[in-house]
Amino acid sequence: MMILVIVAFLVCLVSYVYRSLKPPPPRICGVPHGPPVTSPRIRLSDGRFLAYRESGVDRASANYKIIVVHGFNSSKDMEFPISKDLIEEQGIYFLFFDRAGYGESDPHPSRTVKSEAYDIQELADKLKIGPKFYVIGISLGAYSVYSCLTYIPHRLAGAVLVVPFVSYWWTKVPQDILSKAFKLMPEKDQWTYRVARYFPWLLYWWLTQKLFPSLSIISERSALCSDRDLVILKKKLEYQSPRMEKARQQGDHECLHRDMIAGFATWEFDPTELENPFAEGVGSVHMWQGAEDRIVPREVNEYISKKLPWIKYHELSGYGHLLHAEEQKCEDIIKALLVE
């Protein structure tokens, strides 16, 4: 009798552990019992759908075509405020899209840093925006720009990395710089990044368990905000677009968790070894960093910009991670990319 009890207990324990580690199936948009499709989408060559949003001047008559890549816990409905006057004066067309698993874009379980570049290239080709385009990547979305600079540099007219994501496991950045930056993060965030890096299969449980907090940017984002970020965050919460609520509608694992896993995985290249795609002087790459950023430590990005002097580095005193939420800063970013 005791053996049966022990066996039953072990079976229940294994079942509980399995259910705890296994993410729920995604709620894919456009299928029965899934969220409805409300945005235009293109179908990629692998069968996945990618949702997008256009703004600015008409695509066919635009002088500049810019693809904006959103960051962590965001979507194509993010704000990137630019005055109508500047848009019309310069003839700017903006293309926003939901990265895999976010919003209304299908999940991509095997997503990598490399796959991001080819998603962008195929989106551009499906919409026929031309042989060359600009890319702007924000926060975690900046690894998509690094990917474009590596795998499809011939398609770029210019690129911008805004408060760009850093991996603490890049191999060519000096270990002392990475260690110093890593230690600036809250201890719970350090452990979460380690799990994403070394035990990605455990990340779903790690970020959903209730035993201890696991990631500041989700559980208590204000703890990582600079004073200026707090003011911006308060305004964003007051006037946030209802459409932004759809960013995670297919399941946190398909967007947030897989995004982190891809970012902290081993890359096929190191950012410090990038080659200048605009060596002939036509086009430029910019990096914008808030000096008070507590989510992406500036030390690592400062090192990369010094290692690659062709990247034009802009460090803004008094600004944190949300500098792209202010219209004046967004316009500065655009003017530096298109005019300077």
Secondary structure, DSSP 8 states (H G I E B T S, - for coil): -HHHHHHHHHHHHHHHHHHHHS------TTSTTS----S-EEE-TTS-EEEEEEEES-GGG-SEEEEEE--TT--TT------HHHHHHHTEEEEEE--TTSTTS---TT--HHHHHHHHHHHHHHTT--S-EEEEEEGGGHHHHHHHHHH-GGGEEEEEEES----TT-SSS-HHHHHHHHHTS-HHHHHHHHHHHH-GGGHHHHHH-SSS---HHHH-GGGG--HHHHHHHHHHHHH--GGGGGGGTT-HIIIIIHHHHHHHS--SS-GGG---TTTTSSS-EEEEEETT-SSS-HHHHHHHHHHSTTEEEEEETT--TTGGGSHHHHHHHHHHHHT-
